[in-house]
Amino acid sequence: MSKRDYYEILGVAKDASEDEIKRAYRKLALKYHPDHNPDNPEAEQKFKEAAEAYDVLRNPERRANYDRFGTADPSGMGGAGFTSAEDIFSQFGDIFGDIFGFGGHARSRGPRPQQGDDLRYNLTISFREAAKGVEKPIKLPRHMECPECGGSGAAKGSSRETCKQCGGSGQVAMRQGFMQFVQPCPSCHGRGYTIPKPCPKCKGEGIVETVRELSVRIPAGVYDGARLRLRGEGEMGVHGGPNGDLYVVLHVEDDDVFERDDQNLIYTATITFPQAALGTRIQVPSINDGETLDLDIPKGTQSGKVFTIRGKGLKFPGQNRMGDLLVQVLVKTPTKLSSKQEELLREFEKLSEEQGKGIFDKVKKAMGMD
């Protein structure tokens, strides 16, 4: 066996703590473990070296002797050493149980609590419901504790029994060569108990499928694709673990009147050419049913002009502020005109040309171009 410095073998400083020494050994044991390095004599040698170093440095008295005399046994009889991997497993079964799930003895842990699965529910709402907020009832299929047996899985008048094969740990040890592994107990399937008389309602599972009715509160101003999280409303936990969560994913329908830009609403208003030229006042719908808003259109408004009505958009979720209502004005061009309308428009065109010509003449005169 190589007599390299034990601190060097483990890769720790001479003043390393017990925890640092243990962590360093666990790391090397995992790296050079025979299962990870089959038919590799060099790895097996490093595995034994690390075990010998750890065996000395983990013991305060032997470590003190090693630091003072260069050996853990000042009498000169030599250290214990390890001749095989099986020797190492028998000495440090607790550490290998932590690393690999096996060791000198199976641990009586029993089934561990596990959190239930999260669930997803797709909910479609209207544009107006998203704008104002709403409470929506939903029906959610999920599992719950069996009401007949209270979740025990045993029929009335009977009870669970501790598994005789694993003693309630849910695990059994299995030896392969010099190694010992821990696996789920085949008799109880890792539960730690058996049920001689299963509950007829849940067939011994302790859970049944049911439909839970919930009321989901949707805040005002939510957007398409938003997710609402309802804690504890997912699948039930296992072995006493907490329930999972429910995620409600919102799908918002389009609206016939408004479009949306973040928290702003967009409304398109159509006016006539005379209204655009002379100015007018129009009525604009609001997101609030039955409410209309007055909007003054100034003279000479061009088609495509956007007017802003502050604070009449959508609420920012969780905030006390609102988006705006954006009104885009489009000037409608008539496709059919009466003879009178055509006569008036031609007169208007003639006046416009004369007005334009008069202005041009004035400009030429001012510039001395006459």
C-alpha positions in Angstrom: 0.0 0.0 0.0 1.4 3.4 -0.9 2.4 5.5 2.1 1.7 8.9 0.5 0.7 11.7 2.8 -2.9 11.1 3.9 -3.9 14.7 3.6 -2.5 14.7 0.1 -4.5 11.6 -0.8 -7.7 13.2 0.3 -6.8 16.6 -1.1 -7.4 18.5 2.1 -5.3 20.9 4.3 -3.7 19.7 7.5 -6.1 21.8 9.5 -9.2 20.5 7.7 -12.3 19.9 9.8 -13.9 16.5 10.3 -16.7 17.5 7.8 -14.2 18.5 5.2 -12.3 15.2 5.5 -15.6 13.3 5.3 -16.7 15.2 2.2 -13.4 14.7 0.5 -13.5 11.0 1.1 -17.0 10.6 -0.1 -16.0 12.4 -3.4 -13.0 10.0 -3.9 -15.0 6.9 -3.0 -17.6 7.8 -5.5 -15.0 8.5 -8.2 -13.0 5.3 -7.7 -15.7 2.9 -6.6 -15.2 -0.6 -8.1 -18.7 -0.5 -9.8 -17.7 2.6 -11.7 -14.3 1.2 -12.6 -14.6 -2.5 -13.4 -11.3 -4.4 -14.0 -9.3 -1.3 -13.2 -6.5 -2.1 -10.7 -5.4 1.5 -10.5 -8.8 2.8 -9.5 -9.1 0.0 -6.9 -5.7 1.0 -5.4 -6.8 4.6 -5.2 -10.1 3.5 -3.6 -8.1 1.6 -0.9 -5.7 4.5 -0.4 -8.6 6.9 0.2 -10.2 4.5 2.7 -7.0 4.1 4.6 -6.4 7.8 4.8 -10.0 8.4 5.9 -9.8 5.7 8.5 -6.8 7.4 10.2 -7.8 11.1 9.9 -11.5 10.6 11.0 -10.2 9.4 14.4 -8.9 12.3 16.6 -6.4 10.2 18.5 -5.0 8.4 15.4 -4.9 11.7 13.6 -2.9 13.3 16.4 -0.4 10.4 16.3 -0.1 10.7 12.5 0.5 14.4 12.7 3.2 13.9 15.4 4.9 10.7 14.4 4.0 10.3 10.7 2.0 7.1 11.5 -1.3 6.4 13.2 0.4 3.7 15.3 3.5 5.0 17.2 4.1 1.6 18.6 5.4 0.6 15.2 2.8 -2.2 14.6 1.4 -0.4 11.6 -2.1 0.8 10.6 -5.0 -1.5 10.0 -5.0 -1.0 6.2 -7.6 -2.6 3.9 -7.0 -5.7 1.8 -10.3 -5.7 -0.1 -13.3 -3.5 -1.0 -15.5 -5.7 1.1 -13.3 -4.7 4.1 -14.0 -1.1 3.3 -17.8 -1.5 3.0 -18.0 -3.3 6.3 -16.0 -0.5 8.0 -17.8 2.5 6.4 -21.2 1.1 5.6 -22.9 4.3 6.9 -21.1 6.5 4.3 -21.8 4.2 1.4 -25.4 4.0 2.4 -25.6 7.7 2.0 -23.8 7.8 -1.3 -25.2 4.7 -3.1 -28.2 3.6 -1.1 -26.6 0.5 0.3 -24.3 -0.4 3.2 -23.8 -2.9 6.0 -27.4 -2.7 7.0 -30.7 -1.6 5.4 -32.1 1.6 7.1 -35.6 1.6 8.5 -36.7 4.8 6.8 -40.2 3.8 5.5 -41.9 5.6 2.6 -41.0 9.3 2.4 -43.6 12.0 2.0 -44.0 13.2 -1.5 -45.7 16.4 -2.8 -48.6 15.8 -5.2 -48.4 16.6 -8.9 -49.3 20.1 -10.2 -52.4 20.3 -12.4 -53.2 22.6 -15.4 -56.7 23.8 -16.3 -57.4 25.8 -19.5 -60.2 28.4 -18.9 -61.7 30.5 -21.7 -63.2 33.9 -20.8 -64.7 36.8 -22.8 -62.8 40.0 -23.5 -65.2 41.9 -21.2 -64.7 39.4 -18.4 -61.0 39.9 -18.7 -61.4 43.7 -18.7 -63.6 43.9 -15.6 -62.6 40.8 -13.6 -64.9 37.9 -12.8 -65.4 34.8 -10.7 -65.7 31.6 -12.7 -66.8 28.2 -11.4 -64.7 25.3 -12.6 -65.0 21.5 -12.2 -61.6 19.8 -11.7 -61.0 16.1 -11.9 -58.5 14.9 -9.4 -57.8 12.4 -6.7 -58.7 12.6 -3.0 -58.5 10.5 0.1 -61.0 7.7 0.0 -64.0 8.7 2.3 -64.8 5.0 2.9 -61.5 4.0 4.6 -60.1 7.5 5.4 -57.1 6.9 3.1 -55.9 3.7 4.9 -56.9 1.4 2.0 -58.2 -1.1 4.5 -61.8 -2.3 4.7 -63.9 -1.3 7.7 -63.2 -3.3 10.7 -59.6 -4.1 9.5 -56.4 -2.2 9.4 -53.0 -2.2 7.7 -50.3 -4.5 8.9 -46.6 -3.9 9.1 -44.9 -5.7 6.3 -43.2 -8.9 7.7 -40.5 -9.0 5.0 -39.1 -5.5 5.5 -40.3 -4.8 9.0 -42.0 -1.6 7.9 -39.0 0.1 6.3 -40.2 -0.5 2.8 -36.7 -1.6 1.8 -34.8 -4.9 1.7 -31.1 -5.6 1.4 -29.8 -7.6 -1.5 -26.2 -8.9 -1.7 -24.3 -9.2 -5.0 -20.8 -10.5 -4.4 -19.1 -8.4 -1.8 -21.6 -5.6 -2.2 -25.0 -5.1 -0.6 -27.8 -3.0 -2.2 -31.1 -1.7 -0.9 -34.2 -2.0 -3.0 -38.0 -1.5 -2.5 -39.5 -4.4 -0.7 -41.3 -6.7 -3.2 -44.0 -7.7 -0.7 -45.3 -4.2 0.1 -43.9 -2.4 -3.0 -42.0 0.0 -0.8 -44.9 1.1 1.4 -43.8 -0.6 4.6 -47.2 -2.2 5.2 -49.7 -4.7 3.7 -53.5 -4.6 3.5 -55.0 -8.1 4.2 -58.6 -6.8 3.5 -58.6 -4.0 0.9 -61.3 -1.3 1.0 -63.9 -2.2 -1.7 -64.3 1.4 -2.8 -60.7 2.3 -3.5 -59.4 -1.3 -3.9 -56.8 -0.7 -1.2 -55.2 2.4 -2.8 -56.6 4.8 -0.2 -57.5 7.3 -2.9 -60.4 7.7 -5.3 -61.0 9.9 -8.4 -63.5 12.7 -7.9 -64.6 16.1 -9.3 -63.8 19.1 -7.2 -65.8 22.3 -7.8 -63.8 25.5 -7.3 -64.5 29.2 -7.8 -61.6 31.0 -9.6 -61.3 34.8 -9.0 -59.9 36.4 -12.2 -58.6 40.0 -11.6 -59.5 42.8 -13.9 -57.1 43.5 -16.8 -55.7 40.0 -17.3 -54.2 39.1 -20.6 -54.4 36.1 -22.9 -52.1 33.3 -21.7 -52.0 34.6 -18.1 -51.5 31.9 -15.4 -53.3 31.9 -12.0 -51.8 29.7 -9.3 -54.0 28.1 -6.7 -51.9 26.7 -4.0 -52.8 23.2 -2.7 -55.5 22.6 -5.3 -53.4 20.1 -7.3 -53.2 16.3 -6.8 -53.0 15.1 -3.2 -49.7 14.3 -1.7 -48.4 10.8 -1.0 -47.5 9.4 2.4 -48.5 12.7 4.1 -46.8 15.0 1.6 -48.4 18.3 0.7 -50.8 18.7 -2.2 -49.6 20.1 -5.5 -50.8 23.3 -7.0 -53.3 24.1 -9.7 -52.4 26.4 -12.6 -55.3 28.0 -14.4 -54.3 29.2 -17.9 -56.5 31.9 -19.3 -57.6 32.2 -22.9 -59.2 35.6 -23.7 -61.6 35.8 -26.7 -61.5 38.7 -29.1 -64.0 41.5 -28.9 -66.3 42.9 -31.6 -65.7 46.5 -30.6 -62.3 47.0 -29.1 -58.7 45.9 -29.9 -56.1 45.7 -27.2 -52.5 47.1 -27.0 -51.2 46.0 -23.6 -53.6 47.8 -21.2 -54.8 50.3 -23.8 -58.0 49.9 -25.7 -58.2 50.8 -29.4 -61.5 51.9 -31.0 -62.0 52.9 -34.7 -64.5 55.7 -35.3 -65.7 56.5 -38.9 -66.8 60.1 -39.7 -67.9 61.9 -42.9 -65.8 64.3 -44.9 -67.9 67.3 -43.8 -67.5 66.3 -40.2 -63.7 66.0 -40.6 -63.6 69.4 -42.4 -66.0 71.3 -40.2 -65.4 69.6 -36.9 -68.0 67.7 -34.8 -68.6 65.8 -31.5 -69.0 62.0 -31.6 -70.1 59.4 -29.1 -67.4 56.7 -28.3 -68.4 53.5 -26.5 -66.7 52.5 -23.2 -65.6 49.1 -21.9 -68.3 49.7 -19.2 -71.6 48.5 -20.6 -74.0 51.3 -21.2 -71.5 54.1 -20.8 -70.6 56.4 -23.8 -67.9 59.1 -23.9 -68.0 62.4 -25.7 -65.1 63.1 -28.1 -64.6 66.5 -29.9 -63.2 66.3 -33.4 -61.6 69.5 -34.4 -61.8 71.2 -37.8 -59.5 69.8 -40.5 -59.0 66.4 -38.9 -57.2 64.0 -41.2 -58.1 60.4 -41.7 -56.1 58.1 -39.4 -55.7 60.7 -36.6 -55.6 59.1 -33.1 -57.1 60.8 -30.1 -56.4 59.7 -26.5 -59.0 59.5 -23.7 -56.9 59.1 -20.5 -57.8 56.4 -18.0 -60.5 54.7 -20.0 -58.5 51.6 -20.9 -57.9 48.4 -18.9 -56.8 48.1 -15.3 -53.3 47.1 -14.6 -53.6 43.9 -12.5 -52.8 44.5 -8.9 -52.4 48.2 -9.4 -54.5 51.3 -9.0 -53.9 52.7 -12.5 -55.7 52.3 -15.8 -54.6 52.3 -19.5 -56.0 54.7 -22.0 -58.7 54.5 -24.7 -57.2 55.3 -28.2 -59.7 56.5 -30.8 -58.6 56.3 -34.4 -60.7 58.4 -36.7 -61.2 57.3 -40.3 -62.8 59.6 -42.9 -65.4 57.8 -45.0 -65.4 58.5 -48.7 -68.9 58.1 -50.3 -69.2 55.6 -53.1 -72.5 56.9 -54.5 -73.5 60.5 -54.9 -76.7 62.2 -56.0 -76.6 64.8 -58.7 -77.0 67.6 -56.2 -74.1 66.2 -54.1 -71.9 66.0 -57.2 -72.8 69.6 -58.1 -71.9 70.9 -54.6 -68.6 69.0 -54.6 -67.6 70.4 -58.0 -68.4 73.9 -56.8 -66.3 73.2 -53.7 -63.4 71.9 -55.9 -63.7 75.1 -58.1 -63.6 77.4 -55.0 -60.6 75.4 -53.7 -58.7 75.8 -56.9 -59.5 79.5 -57.1 -58.5 80.0 -53.5 -55.2 78.1 -54.2 -54.6 80.2 -57.3 -55.3 83.4 -55.5 -52.8 82.5 -52.8 -50.2 81.6 -55.5 -50.7 85.0 -57.2 -50.1 86.8 -53.9 -46.9 84.8 -53.4 -45.6 85.7 -56.8 -46.3 89.4 -56.3 -44.6 89.4 -53.0 -41.5 87.9 -54.5 -41.5 90.4 -57.5 -42.2 87.7 -60.1 -45.0 89.6 -61.9 
